[in-house]
Amino acid sequence: MPELPDVEHLRRSLAARGTRRRIEEVITTDAGILRNASADALDRALRGHRLEEPERRGKWVIAWTTGPAFLLHFGMTGDLVWGDDSQGRHRHDRVIFVLDRGELRYRNMRKLGGLWLAHDPAEVESILAPLGPDALSVDRLRFRELLGRRRGQVKAALMDQGVIAGAGNLVVDEVLWHARIHPLTRLDALSPTDIDRLHRQLDRLLRTWVERHGNLPRGWLIKVRGDPEAACPRCGTGLARTAAAGRTTYFCPSCQPVRSRPGKEARRAEHGRRRPSRP
């Protein structure tokens, strides 16, 4: 499944190769991938317009043009593929943008995600309204506020795109492992220091992942995640697996122990509000 860093690289590819290219025709080979427009309406709306600098929000790419915009979500198997001409088209190329030079193909085997048409910026915002702030733009205080509104387990909260947009299964497992927090830990068992550490690791890991795309550092969980007999890169303990937020989840039972909800006095101390005892 594409993660935020993968989608950012798709956005960068679209920016580098597509900006200022004119859309000559939009060919939809499978209208089931279109979420709010017909194939004819999409072609009529975009034909003749030039692509402009695209944006990304979470795992969505917003492809602006000199007219309407189209929004792409990649689901589990989505991709953007470039071609010089009609040669090399694939049966899973659901929408093909024929440009004044080359083709842009939205390829999606399982047809999760999809393509949306937006006629103006207000319609773009309406489509993206369910999303929380982008995971690479949220600051520490906002991160605290967002998690403070939630109940339940930490992994489910971090994967909820309505809380923070862009953190998927692999990213969240990586963040929790680096932060030494068990994925099933309840949010009310986390201290403000824990929350700040999660934010710091989320920001650091995503930026590293984006800049080192395809060449991640040694010693990360993802380098061994899912391998038979995989051991924790930090302490050597065998990795454990469970289900969290409906997804297969890997963690180190030694580095990421289960913790219980802290007592009242522990929470006061963490917040710096411990009251002096009475004489």
ChimeraX attribute file (.defattr): number of C-alpha atoms within 10 A of each C-alpha:
attribute: neighborCount
match mode: 1-to-1
recipient: residues
	/A:1	12
	/A:2	19
	/A:3	21
	/A:4	25
	/A:5	24
	/A:6	17
	/A:7	25
	/A:8	22
	/A:9	15
	/A:10	19
	/A:11	21
	/A:12	16
	/A:13	16
	/A:14	22
	/A:15	17
	/A:16	12
	/A:17	14
	/A:18	24
	/A:19	17
	/A:20	17
	/A:21	18
	/A:22	21
	/A:23	23
	/A:24	18
	/A:25	19
	/A:26	23
	/A:27	18
	/A:28	21
	/A:29	14
	/A:30	14
	/A:31	16
	/A:32	14
	/A:33	22
	/A:34	20
	/A:35	12
	/A:36	14
	/A:37	16
	/A:38	15
	/A:39	18
	/A:40	12
	/A:41	12
	/A:42	22
	/A:43	18
	/A:44	12
	/A:45	18
	/A:46	24
	/A:47	17
	/A:48	18
	/A:49	20
	/A:50	19
	/A:51	24
	/A:52	19
	/A:53	16
	/A:54	22
	/A:55	16
	/A:56	20
	/A:57	20
	/A:58	25
	/A:59	25
	/A:60	24
	/A:61	21
	/A:62	22
	/A:63	23
	/A:64	23
	/A:65	21
	/A:66	13
	/A:67	17
	/A:68	19
	/A:69	23
	/A:70	21
	/A:71	20
	/A:72	22
	/A:73	20
	/A:74	24
	/A:75	19
	/A:76	15
	/A:77	14
	/A:78	24
	/A:79	19
	/A:80	19
	/A:81	17
	/A:82	18
	/A:83	15
	/A:84	12
	/A:85	13
	/A:86	11
	/A:87	8
	/A:88	9
	/A:89	15
	/A:90	12
	/A:91	11
	/A:92	16
	/A:93	21
	/A:94	23
	/A:95	23
	/A:96	22
	/A:97	21
	/A:98	22
	/A:99	23
	/A:100	14
	/A:101	15
	/A:102	17
	/A:103	23
	/A:104	23
	/A:105	23
	/A:106	22
	/A:107	22
	/A:108	23
	/A:109	15
	/A:110	13
	/A:111	18
	/A:112	15
	/A:113	19
	/A:114	23
	/A:115	24
	/A:116	19
	/A:117	24
	/A:118	24
	/A:119	14
	/A:120	13
	/A:121	12
	/A:122	10
	/A:123	14
	/A:124	19
	/A:125	12
	/A:126	10
	/A:127	15
	/A:128	16
	/A:129	10
	/A:130	12
	/A:131	18
	/A:132	18
	/A:133	20
	/A:134	19
	/A:135	23
	/A:136	18
	/A:137	14
	/A:138	17
	/A:139	14
	/A:140	16
	/A:141	11
	/A:142	13
	/A:143	19
	/A:144	16
	/A:145	10
	/A:146	18
	/A:147	17
	/A:148	13
	/A:149	10
	/A:150	15
	/A:151	12
	/A:152	13
	/A:153	18
	/A:154	26
	/A:155	26
	/A:156	23
	/A:157	21
	/A:158	28
	/A:159	22
	/A:160	16
	/A:161	20
	/A:162	17
	/A:163	22
	/A:164	22
	/A:165	24
	/A:166	30
	/A:167	26
	/A:168	20
	/A:169	21
	/A:170	19
	/A:171	22
	/A:172	24
	/A:173	25
	/A:174	21
	/A:175	27
	/A:176	24
	/A:177	24
	/A:178	19
	/A:179	20
	/A:180	19
	/A:181	25
	/A:182	23
	/A:183	26
	/A:184	20
	/A:185	20
	/A:186	20
	/A:187	21
	/A:188	17
	/A:189	18
	/A:190	18
	/A:191	16
	/A:192	14
	/A:193	11
	/A:194	15
	/A:195	20
	/A:196	18
	/A:197	19
	/A:198	25
	/A:199	22
	/A:200	15
	/A:201	19
	/A:202	22
	/A:203	19
	/A:204	13
	/A:205	20
	/A:206	21
	/A:207	14
	/A:208	14
	/A:209	19
	/A:210	18
	/A:211	14
	/A:212	12
	/A:213	13
	/A:214	10
	/A:215	10
	/A:216	15
	/A:217	12
	/A:218	10
	/A:219	11
	/A:220	17
	/A:221	26
	/A:222	18
	/A:223	13
	/A:224	17
	/A:225	22
	/A:226	15
	/A:227	10
	/A:228	9
	/A:229	10
	/A:230	17
	/A:231	18
	/A:232	22
	/A:233	18
	/A:234	14
	/A:235	10
	/A:236	12
	/A:237	14
	/A:238	16
	/A:239	22
	/A:240	17
	/A:241	14
	/A:242	12
	/A:243	11
	/A:244	17
	/A:245	17
	/A:246	9
	/A:247	14
	/A:248	13
	/A:249	20
	/A:250	27
	/A:251	25
	/A:252	24
	/A:253	17
	/A:254	17
	/A:255	19
	/A:256	18
	/A:257	15
	/A:258	14
	/A:259	13
	/A:260	11
	/A:261	14
	/A:262	13
	/A:263	9
	/A:264	9
	/A:265	12
	/A:266	14
	/A:267	18
	/A:268	13
	/A:269	11
	/A:270	12
	/A:271	12
	/A:272	9
	/A:273	11
	/A:274	13
	/A:275	9
	/A:276	6
	/A:277	5
	/A:278	4
	/A:279	3
